[in-house]
């Protein structure tokens, strides 16, 4: 059962490197988005406003998906998992 759930989570998690890509993927997929974030609350608020997605977690073992924040393009500090609340 664990393997089945892990596989489903992996299938429902996508990577976005731009805000446009983030919006498209969150609207097409009822799952999670991994994206880099600068740490600025204004960027988090803008993502929430545009996509209704909230930051879910900053994993202990962060993946390096890029150098830039998905929202503003500034230097990213964290990889964040984003998702919608249903």
C-alpha positions as CSV (number, residue, x, y, z in Angstrom):
1,X,0.0,0.0,0.0
2,X,2.9,2.4,0.8
3,X,4.4,1.8,-2.6
4,X,1.1,2.5,-4.3
5,X,0.6,5.8,-2.4
6,X,4.2,6.9,-3.1
7,X,3.8,6.2,-6.8
8,X,0.5,8.2,-6.9
9,X,2.2,11.1,-5.1
10,X,5.1,11.1,-7.6
11,X,2.6,11.0,-10.5
12,X,0.7,14.0,-9.1
13,X,3.7,16.1,-8.4
14,X,5.1,18.3,-11.2
15,X,8.0,20.9,-11.5
16,X,7.5,24.5,-12.5
17,X,10.2,27.0,-13.3
18,X,8.1,30.0,-14.4
19,X,4.9,31.5,-13.0
20,X,3.1,30.8,-16.3
21,X,4.2,27.1,-16.1
22,X,3.1,27.0,-12.5
23,X,-0.4,28.3,-13.3
24,X,-0.8,25.9,-16.3
25,X,0.3,22.9,-14.3
26,X,-1.7,23.6,-11.1
27,X,-4.9,24.1,-13.2
28,X,-4.3,20.9,-15.2
29,X,-3.3,18.7,-12.4
30,X,-5.0,18.2,-9.1
31,X,-1.8,17.6,-7.2
32,X,1.4,19.3,-6.2
33,X,3.9,21.7,-7.8
34,X,7.6,21.8,-6.8
35,X,9.0,25.3,-7.4
36,X,11.9,27.5,-6.2
37,X,11.0,30.4,-4.0
38,X,12.9,33.5,-2.8
39,X,11.4,33.5,0.6
40,X,9.5,36.8,0.2
41,X,6.0,36.7,1.6
42,X,4.8,39.0,-1.3
43,X,5.7,36.2,-3.8
44,X,3.8,33.7,-1.7
45,X,0.8,36.0,-1.6
46,X,0.9,36.6,-5.4
47,X,1.0,32.8,-6.1
48,X,-2.0,32.3,-3.7
49,X,-3.9,35.1,-5.4
50,X,-3.2,33.9,-8.9
51,X,-3.6,30.1,-8.5
52,X,-5.2,29.5,-5.1
53,X,-2.2,27.3,-4.3
54,X,-0.6,27.5,-0.8
55,X,2.9,26.6,0.3
56,X,2.7,23.1,1.8
57,X,6.2,22.4,2.9
58,X,9.9,23.0,2.5
59,X,11.3,19.5,2.5
60,X,14.2,18.7,4.7
61,X,16.0,17.4,1.6
62,X,15.4,20.2,-0.9
63,X,16.0,19.6,-4.6
64,X,17.8,22.3,-6.5
65,X,15.4,22.9,-9.4
66,X,16.9,26.2,-10.5
67,X,18.4,29.4,-9.3
68,X,15.4,31.8,-9.6
69,X,12.2,32.3,-7.8
70,X,9.2,31.0,-9.8
71,X,7.3,34.2,-9.0
72,X,9.7,37.2,-9.2
73,X,12.9,35.8,-10.7
74,X,15.1,36.8,-7.8
75,X,17.6,34.4,-6.3
76,X,15.7,31.5,-4.8
77,X,16.3,30.4,-1.2
78,X,14.1,27.3,-1.0
79,X,12.4,24.6,-3.0
80,X,8.8,24.6,-1.9
81,X,6.0,22.1,-2.5
82,X,2.8,24.0,-3.4
83,X,-0.8,22.7,-3.5
84,X,-4.4,23.7,-3.3
85,X,-6.6,23.1,-0.4
86,X,-9.8,21.2,-1.2
